[in-house]
Amino acid sequence: MRKYYGVRFLGGNRTCTIGQANEKTGRYSVACVVEVFRTRAERDEWISKEKISAPCGCDGGKRIAATKKECRGYRLGETIASFNEDLELNEFWRYEE
């Protein structure tokens, strides 16, 4: 099944980092939330609800469509296994039935 990804940047930009550096690479993750969708329409609807001026805790921040590879580029502070697990959990919680 094809998946579609969206990224919400905390703080409204793509430069803030968060967490600890990756032990092997020394790289940090960009402060963002990666969302997984099963349809392009769902992802596009999510992007259209962008609230840049709202606080991060209130679902604010810049939203963009992204590929899985681009999402991984924003989350370089995590291991690949941890990144993939986060995506699986995100999809599970969104579509839990």
C-alpha positions as CSV (number, residue, x, y, z in Angstrom):
1,M,0.0,0.0,0.0
2,R,1.3,3.4,-0.9
3,K,1.9,5.9,1.9
4,Y,2.0,9.6,1.9
5,Y,3.9,11.7,4.4
6,G,3.6,15.2,5.9
7,V,5.9,17.1,8.1
8,R,4.9,19.8,10.7
9,F,7.8,21.9,11.8
10,L,7.7,22.9,15.5
11,G,8.4,26.6,15.9
12,G,7.5,27.2,12.2
13,N,10.9,26.7,10.6
14,R,13.2,24.0,9.4
15,T,16.3,25.0,11.4
16,C,15.5,24.3,15.0
17,T,17.0,21.0,16.3
18,I,15.7,18.8,19.1
19,G,17.0,15.9,21.2
20,Q,20.4,14.4,21.3
21,A,22.8,13.8,18.5
22,N,22.9,10.4,16.7
23,E,25.7,8.4,18.4
24,K,27.2,7.3,15.1
25,T,26.8,10.4,12.9
26,G,26.7,13.2,15.4
27,R,23.7,14.7,13.6
28,Y,20.6,16.2,15.2
29,S,16.9,15.9,14.2
30,V,15.0,19.0,13.0
31,A,12.2,19.8,15.5
32,C,9.3,18.4,13.5
33,V,6.5,15.8,13.6
34,V,6.3,13.3,10.7
35,E,2.7,12.2,9.9
36,V,1.8,9.1,7.8
37,F,-1.3,9.0,5.6
38,R,-2.9,6.3,3.4
39,T,-4.3,8.7,0.8
40,R,-3.0,11.8,-0.9
41,A,-6.4,13.5,-0.1
42,E,-6.0,12.9,3.6
43,R,-2.5,14.3,3.6
44,D,-3.5,17.4,1.5
45,E,-6.5,18.0,3.9
46,W,-4.1,17.8,6.9
47,I,-1.7,20.3,5.2
48,S,-4.6,22.7,4.5
49,K,-5.3,22.9,8.2
50,E,-1.9,24.6,8.8
51,K,-1.9,27.1,11.7
52,I,1.4,28.9,11.5
53,S,0.5,31.4,14.2
54,A,-0.8,28.8,16.7
55,P,1.6,27.5,19.4
56,C,3.3,24.2,18.7
57,G,1.3,22.5,21.4
58,C,-1.9,23.6,19.7
59,D,-1.0,21.8,16.4
60,G,0.7,25.0,15.0
61,G,3.7,25.2,12.7
62,K,4.5,25.0,9.0
63,R,3.2,21.9,7.2
64,I,4.6,20.4,4.0
65,A,4.2,17.3,1.9
66,A,7.3,15.1,1.9
67,T,8.7,11.8,0.7
68,K,9.8,9.2,3.2
69,K,13.4,10.0,2.2
70,E,12.9,13.7,2.9
71,C,11.3,12.9,6.2
72,R,14.3,10.8,7.2
73,G,16.5,13.8,6.3
74,Y,14.7,15.8,9.0
75,R,15.1,13.0,11.6
76,L,18.8,12.3,11.4
77,G,19.2,12.3,15.1
78,E,17.4,8.9,15.2
79,T,18.6,5.6,14.1
80,I,16.9,4.2,11.0
81,A,15.1,1.5,13.1
82,S,13.8,4.1,15.5
83,F,12.6,6.3,12.6
84,N,10.8,3.4,10.9
85,E,9.2,2.4,14.3
86,D,7.9,6.0,14.8
87,L,6.3,5.9,11.3
88,E,4.6,2.6,12.1
89,L,3.3,3.8,15.4
90,N,2.1,7.1,13.8
91,E,0.1,5.2,11.2
92,F,-1.2,2.7,13.8
93,W,-2.6,5.5,16.0
94,R,-4.1,7.4,13.0
95,Y,-5.9,4.4,11.6
96,E,-6.5,2.4,14.8
97,E,-9.9,0.6,14.4
